[in-house]
Amino acid sequence: MKTYKIAVIPGDGIGPEVIDAGIKVLEKAAELDGTFQFDFTHFPWGCEYYLKHGKMMDEDGIERLKPFDAIYLGAVGFPGVPDHISLWDLLLRIRKEFDQYVNIRPIQLLNGAPSPIIGGSKETVDMLFIRENSEGEYAGAGDWLFRGKPEEVVLQTAVFSRKGTERIIRYAFETARKLGKSVTSISKANALNYSMVFWDEVFAQMSEEYPDVKTHSYLVDAAAMLMIKDPARFEVVVTSNLFGDILTDLGAALAGGMGLAAGANINPERNYPSMFEPVHGSAPDIAGKGIANPLAAVWSASQMLDFFGYDHLGKKLLSAIETLLEEKAVLTPDLGGNASTTDVGRRITEILDNMEDV
């Protein structure tokens, strides 16, 4: 029987609660399949660890994570630890060290999920965002000069390499071709006259290699408006690190809220482990109350199953989420219910147990 070694970093706030539910669902999926199993190893890294040890993860943390098949991350961030430390010293460090240059965020309005879009449906809100995840605006390049003086200057430099830009755009085209969908590029070339002009040129060059894939290109401000007014025009979307970060949260609002926002950080060559996470944040205001919505963690678990080649199980998990949303009987407070995190996780496993093949 195949065994997948999963490094679990529950992290901060509600992270441990939602990840625990996700693990139970993954174990149920493996049980139903019968051909593989998971071996989970927990690491206590995060903000609480930082407050005790002065670092977000062990010095040899990256080396310890390398042998794993995947990483399952709960949440990062908590009061008392500056956000730039919690982000750069754990999440972004893992993404960069393991060259997880593809960030995948599904924006799909499942049946039963709430949406602020009038007439919004599963058919009209169905986007797959492919975000550059290793450089761009989050390259960490820049300088802080004359700190504290009247002439203080801060420089934040975006980095767009040909290698990095070509590979993410190619990944988007390959995905669109496989799905039989269009690919939309989002940039801001009218204002960012170097980075985004370059991005647009690479997108245009790449499109010539994929004449069978329909393309669109929008400025990021126009795209934000169109995602609300006409979301159906977006299918596969490729964009830079910053724009992808912002627009996928807008997309989450269209598709049921942050409690349904899942993300995958992929190293397509599989030279390093990829990382799967709910992207709703640590929500310290409700941490420990047992009312956090675990559906994003379950959705990211379905992405993990897809990555390992068990697409049929990934689809089952999404179908189970949809069934739970349609039932409306076991929902956490953010979705209008009064169920606990554990209740929702338990109900998902019950649905999986009773589900026919999809």
C-alpha positions as semicolon CSV with decimal commas, in nm:
position;residue;x (nm);y (nm);z (nm)
1;M;0,000;0,000;0,000
2;K;0,130;0,344;-0,094
3;T;0,206;0,574;0,202
4;Y;0,215;0,952;0,164
5;K;0,421;1,133;0,425
6;I;0,252;1,462;0,516
7;A;0,415;1,733;0,726
8;V;0,146;1,906;0,928
9;I;0,202;2,264;1,047
10;P;-0,124;2,352;1,227
11;G;0,009;2,700;1,300
12;D;-0,181;2,972;1,479
13;G;-0,532;3,067;1,590
14;I;-0,795;2,845;1,434
15;G;-0,530;2,658;1,233
16;P;-0,510;2,352;1,460
17;E;-0,890;2,325;1,476
18;V;-0,953;2,328;1,101
19;I;-0,649;2,115;1,018
20;D;-0,765;1,848;1,263
21;A;-1,096;1,827;1,076
22;G;-0,912;1,817;0,744
23;I;-0,690;1,531;0,858
24;K;-0,991;1,324;0,958
25;V;-1,144;1,382;0,614
26;L;-0,819;1,285;0,440
27;E;-0,802;0,966;0,647
28;K;-1,160;0,884;0,552
29;A;-1,083;0,941;0,182
30;A;-0,781;0,708;0,204
31;E;-0,990;0,448;0,384
32;L;-1,259;0,458;0,115
33;D;-1,001;0,421;-0,162
34;G;-0,808;0,143;0,005
35;T;-0,493;0,171;-0,208
36;F;-0,300;0,427;-0,005
37;Q;-0,265;0,576;0,341
38;F;-0,131;0,891;0,504
39;D;0,144;0,926;0,762
40;F;0,111;1,263;0,936
41;T;0,397;1,428;1,126
42;H;0,315;1,742;1,326
43;F;0,546;2,041;1,366
44;P;0,472;2,306;1,633
45;W;0,594;2,604;1,432
46;G;0,416;2,939;1,420
47;C;0,369;3,252;1,625
48;E;0,337;3,078;1,961
49;Y;0,663;2,901;1,883
50;Y;0,815;3,237;1,790
51;L;0,715;3,395;2,121
52;K;0,889;3,110;2,307
53;H;1,196;3,061;2,088
54;G;1,241;3,384;1,891
55;K;1,194;3,212;1,556
56;M;0,896;3,090;1,351
57;M;1,048;2,749;1,279
58;D;1,356;2,548;1,372
59;E;1,683;2,645;1,206
60;D;1,689;2,313;1,023
61;G;1,317;2,327;0,947
62;I;1,352;2,334;0,570
63;E;1,582;2,031;0,572
64;R;1,338;1,845;0,795
65;L;1,050;1,919;0,559
66;K;1,231;1,811;0,239
67;P;1,161;1,435;0,267
68;F;0,784;1,480;0,289
69;D;0,545;1,430;0,000
70;A;0,339;1,737;0,094
71;I;0,286;1,998;0,363
72;Y;-0,054;2,070;0,518
73;L;-0,057;2,420;0,673
74;G;-0,328;2,556;0,903
75;A;-0,277;2,931;0,949
76;V;-0,004;3,184;1,021
77;G;-0,034;3,502;1,226
78;F;-0,128;3,608;1,578
79;P;-0,130;3,928;1,787
80;G;0,209;4,005;1,934
81;V;0,409;3,892;1,633
82;P;0,450;4,141;1,346
83;D;0,286;4,017;1,027
84;H;0,600;4,061;0,819
85;I;0,785;3,827;1,054
86;S;0,516;3,559;1,073
87;L;0,473;3,563;0,695
88;W;0,834;3,589;0,576
89;D;0,986;3,354;0,831
90;L;0,747;3,063;0,776
91;L;0,497;3,068;0,490
92;L;0,698;3,267;0,235
93;R;1,019;3,095;0,337
94;I;0,867;2,755;0,258
95;R;0,722;2,876;-0,071
96;K;1,056;3,016;-0,186
97;E;1,289;2,746;-0,053
98;F;1,077;2,474;-0,215
99;D;1,024;2,670;-0,539
100;Q;0,645;2,648;-0,504
101;Y;0,604;2,892;-0,788
102;V;0,245;2,802;-0,872
103;N;-0,032;2,917;-0,640
104;I;-0,371;2,770;-0,728
105;R;-0,688;2,925;-0,588
106;P;-1,023;2,784;-0,703
107;I;-1,303;3,042;-0,701
108;Q;-1,618;2,838;-0,748
109;L;-1,962;2,911;-0,607
110;L;-2,078;2,569;-0,494
111;N;-2,450;2,500;-0,473
112;G;-2,578;2,608;-0,134
113;A;-2,299;2,858;-0,068
114;P;-2,393;3,223;-0,006
115;S;-2,288;3,490;-0,256
116;P;-2,341;3,867;-0,278
117;I;-2,376;3,837;-0,657
118;I;-2,736;3,870;-0,775
119;G;-2,811;3,559;-0,974
120;G;-2,472;3,413;-0,890
121;S;-2,447;3,042;-0,961
122;K;-2,203;2,758;-0,995
123;E;-2,197;2,824;-1,368
124;T;-2,131;3,199;-1,353
125;V;-1,876;3,200;-1,069
126;D;-1,623;2,935;-1,167
127;M;-1,267;3,067;-1,192
128;L;-0,931;2,905;-1,140
129;F;-0,667;3,158;-1,040
130;I;-0,306;3,068;-1,114
131;R;-0,086;3,315;-0,930
132;E;0,288;3,356;-0,964
133;N;0,411;3,255;-0,621
134;S;0,787;3,299;-0,599
135;E;0,890;3,648;-0,713
136;G;0,711;3,956;-0,849
137;E;0,602;4,208;-0,591
138;Y;0,677;3,962;-0,308
139;A;1,041;3,907;-0,404
140;G;1,152;4,085;-0,086
141;A;1,392;4,309;-0,277
142;G;1,445;4,670;-0,176
143;D;1,607;4,895;0,081
144;W;1,530;5,132;0,368
145;L;1,755;5,435;0,355
146;F;1,812;5,712;0,610
147;R;1,571;5,551;0,855
148;G;1,419;5,804;1,094
149;K;1,561;6,106;0,915
150;P;1,374;6,370;0,712
151;E;1,518;6,227;0,391
152;E;1,402;5,875;0,474
153;V;1,342;5,668;0,159
154;V;1,192;5,320;0,122
155;L;1,242;5,115;-0,194
156;Q;1,030;4,806;-0,265
157;T;1,141;4,638;-0,585
158;A;0,929;4,391;-0,781
159;V;1,128;4,121;-0,958
160;F;1,002;3,967;-1,282
161;S;1,244;3,722;-1,440
162;R;1,185;3,571;-1,783
163;K;1,212;3,224;-1,633
164;G;0,962;3,300;-1,358
165;T;0,716;3,481;-1,584
166;E;0,728;3,227;-1,866
167;R;0,683;2,924;-1,643
168;I;0,375;3,053;-1,463
169;I;0,210;3,169;-1,785
170;R;0,290;2,839;-1,952
171;Y;0,139;2,653;-1,656
172;A;-0,180;2,856;-1,702
173;F;-0,196;2,780;-2,073
174;E;-0,139;2,409;-2,016
175;T;-0,413;2,407;-1,752
176;A;-0,655;2,594;-1,977
177;R;-0,583;2,357;-2,267
178;K;-0,641;2,054;-2,044
179;L;-0,972;2,195;-1,916
180;G;-1,084;2,328;-2,254
181;K;-1,117;2,680;-2,115
182;S;-0,991;3,029;-2,190
183;V;-0,698;3,192;-2,010
184;T;-0,708;3,552;-1,890
185;S;-0,402;3,756;-1,803
186;I;-0,434;4,036;-1,547
187;S;-0,170;4,308;-1,529
188;K;-0,130;4,687;-1,501
189;A;0,094;4,778;-1,795
190;N;-0,044;5,130;-1,835
191;A;0,108;5,234;-1,500
192;L;0,385;4,981;-1,434
193;N;0,584;5,051;-1,745
194;Y;0,855;4,792;-1,694
195;S;0,727;4,490;-1,500
196;M;0,378;4,472;-1,642
197;V;0,475;4,567;-1,997
198;F;0,718;4,275;-1,979
199;W;0,443;4,049;-1,837
200;D;0,208;4,141;-2,122
201;E;0,477;4,079;-2,383
202;V;0,555;3,734;-2,242
203;F;0,183;3,650;-2,233
204;A;0,144;3,753;-2,597
205;Q;0,451;3,550;-2,699
206;M;0,329;3,246;-2,509
207;S;-0,019;3,266;-2,661
208;E;0,133;3,201;-3,005
209;E;0,232;2,854;-2,883
210;Y;-0,128;2,780;-2,783
211;P;-0,344;2,888;-3,080
212;D;-0,623;2,658;-2,960
213;V;-0,661;2,846;-2,628
214;K;-0,876;3,158;-2,628
215;T;-0,715;3,450;-2,445
216;H;-0,816;3,773;-2,273
217;S;-0,612;4,042;-2,102
218;Y;-0,735;4,301;-1,850
219;L;-0,591;4,572;-1,632
220;V;-0,621;4,477;-1,267
221;D;-0,861;4,759;-1,178
222;A;-1,094;4,669;-1,464
223;A;-1,067;4,301;-1,369
224;A;-1,177;4,378;-1,011
225;M;-1,488;4,548;-1,145
226;L;-1,563;4,276;-1,401
227;M;-1,525;3,998;-1,145
228;I;-1,830;4,146;-0,975
229;K;-2,029;4,262;-1,277
230;D;-1,957;3,970;-1,509
231;P;-1,769;3,689;-1,331
232;A;-1,858;3,433;-1,599
233;R;-1,601;3,581;-1,837
234;F;-1,317;3,455;-1,615
235;E;-1,218;3,089;-1,645
236;V;-0,846;3,021;-1,599
237;V;-0,676;3,339;-1,476
238;V;-0,301;3,405;-1,454
239;T;-0,153;3,701;-1,272
240;S;0,131;3,826;-1,058
241;N;0,194;3,760;-0,690
242;L;0,035;4,078;-0,553
243;F;-0,259;4,102;-0,791
244;G;-0,336;3,735;-0,741
245;D;-0,325;3,774;-0,364
246;I;-0,577;4,060;-0,371
247;L;-0,814;3,936;-0,641
248;T;-0,850;3,588;-0,497
249;D;-0,980;3,734;-0,171
250;L;-1,233;3,928;-0,377
251;G;-1,314;3,600;-0,547
252;A;-1,359;3,429;-0,211
253;A;-1,621;3,689;-0,118
254;L;-1,808;3,603;-0,439
255;A;-1,795;3,230;-0,369
256;G;-1,911;3,188;-0,011
257;G;-1,657;3,377;0,199
258;M;-1,311;3,312;0,337
259;G;-1,432;2,998;0,515
260;L;-1,441;2,836;0,171
261;A;-1,110;2,975;0,042
262;A;-0,855;2,704;-0,033
263;G;-0,510;2,727;-0,185
264;A;-0,229;2,510;-0,313
265;N;0,139;2,605;-0,344
266;I;0,279;2,377;-0,610
267;N;0,625;2,276;-0,722
268;P;0,518;2,115;-1,052
269;E;0,850;1,938;-1,105
270;R;0,804;1,768;-0,765
271;N;1,164;1,833;-0,669
272;Y;1,031;1,956;-0,335
273;P;0,710;1,904;-0,138
274;S;0,410;2,116;-0,231
275;M;0,198;2,286;0,036
276;F;-0,179;2,296;0,080
277;E;-0,363;2,542;0,302
278;P;-0,690;2,713;0,384
279;V;-0,619;3,080;0,319
280;H;-0,866;3,243;0,558
281;G;-0,604;3,344;0,812
282;S;-0,571;3,258;1,178
283;A;-0,887;3,441;1,299
284;P;-0,760;3,495;1,656
285;D;-1,095;3,644;1,761
286;I;-1,262;3,302;1,742
287;A;-0,963;3,077;1,813
288;G;-1,035;2,809;2,069
289;K;-1,412;2,850;2,048
290;G;-1,460;2,551;1,822
291;I;-1,670;2,742;1,570
292;A;-1,419;2,793;1,287
293;N;-1,531;2,683;0,943
294;P;-1,316;2,385;0,833
295;L;-1,448;2,368;0,476
296;A;-1,152;2,560;0,331
297;A;-0,919;2,309;0,497
298;V;-1,124;2,026;0,345
299;W;-1,116;2,195;0,004
300;S;-0,736;2,229;0,024
301;A;-0,727;1,860;0,119
302;S;-0,910;1,787;-0,205
303;Q;-0,638;1,981;-0,389
304;M;-0,380;1,758;-0,222
305;L;-0,563;1,449;-0,344
306;D;-0,574;1,595;-0,696
307;F;-0,200;1,659;-0,679
308;F;-0,132;1,297;-0,582
309;G;-0,340;1,179;-0,877
310;Y;-0,660;1,085;-0,695
311;D;-0,886;1,324;-0,887
312;H;-1,188;1,107;-0,822
313;L;-1,140;1,152;-0,448
314;G;-1,080;1,525;-0,486
315;K;-1,413;1,551;-0,667
316;K;-1,579;1,347;-0,393
317;L;-1,458;1,589;-0,128
318;L;-1,595;1,887;-0,324
319;S;-1,921;1,705;-0,376
320;A;-1,940;1,633;-0,001
321;I;-1,884;2,003;0,076
322;E;-2,159;2,092;-0,167
323;T;-2,399;1,840;-0,015
324;L;-2,332;1,982;0,331
325;L;-2,398;2,335;0,205
326;E;-2,722;2,229;0,038
327;E;-2,843;2,046;0,349
328;K;-2,790;2,361;0,559
329;A;-2,824;2,150;0,874
330;V;-2,461;2,142;0,990
331;L;-2,301;2,481;0,927
332;T;-2,070;2,701;1,133
333;P;-2,182;3,051;1,240
334;D;-2,011;3,227;0,949
335;L;-2,249;3,041;0,717
336;G;-2,556;3,107;0,931
337;G;-2,551;2,788;1,139
338;N;-2,465;2,694;1,495
339;A;-2,254;2,382;1,441
340;S;-1,901;2,336;1,568
341;T;-1,586;2,277;1,366
342;T;-1,591;1,915;1,478
343;D;-1,959;1,876;1,383
344;V;-1,887;1,992;1,028
345;G;-1,586;1,766;0,989
346;R;-1,784;1,471;1,120
347;R;-2,073;1,540;0,881
348;I;-1,835;1,558;0,584
349;T;-1,697;1,212;0,667
350;E;-2,055;1,078;0,703
351;I;-2,145;1,217;0,360
352;L;-1,834;1,057;0,211
353;D;-1,929;0,723;0,366
354;N;-2,272;0,733;0,203
355;M;-2,167;0,877;-0,131
356;E;-2,186;0,694;-0,461
357;D;-1,893;0,730;-0,701
358;V;-1,887;1,067;-0,875
